[in-house]
Amino acid sequence: MDLFSSMRISATGLDAQTKRMNTISSNIANAETTETEEGGPYRKKDAVFTATPDRENFSEILAGEMDEKAQGVLVTEVREDPRPPRMVYNPSHPHANAEGYVAMPNVNMTEEMANMISAQRSYEADVTAMNTAKAMAQKALEIGR
């Protein structure tokens, strides 16, 4: 795998983790939203990642076996969590039903914080990989002097 392939793969990871962080931020921001435009409470969203081969042109497709296994990542969709909303007893709430229960978003703050830490660590790992590739390229240029 060449330097540019490793940097492209790290860049796909950075992009995917940024989109994941945005989705998590949206979940946290809407953790108390009981009414949306679609009706009902906010539904938690999750970014779905898909591995993609790292190919930029036809010559790279014909490259050796090591490059064949190199893959980047894309966010192919943002999917709503199918879990039902939490029912919270609060008869004074304007969106309470006849029994006094309010349908709250299915967002678990502990889970969201764990996902946010995971996304942050993955982003940091991609930045480290890019910086390492950059340092290797700089050392290679110094050798040529």
Secondary structure as GFF3:
##gff-version 3
##sequence-region A 1 145
A	DSSP	alpha_helix	3	29	.	.	.	ID=ss1
A	DSSP	beta_strand	45	53	.	.	.	ID=ss2
A	DSSP	alpha_helix	58	61	.	.	.	ID=ss3
A	DSSP	alpha_helix	65	68	.	.	.	ID=ss4
A	DSSP	beta_strand	71	80	.	.	.	ID=ss5
A	DSSP	beta_strand	86	89	.	.	.	ID=ss6
A	DSSP	beta_strand	101	104	.	.	.	ID=ss7
A	DSSP	alpha_helix	109	143	.	.	.	ID=ss8
###
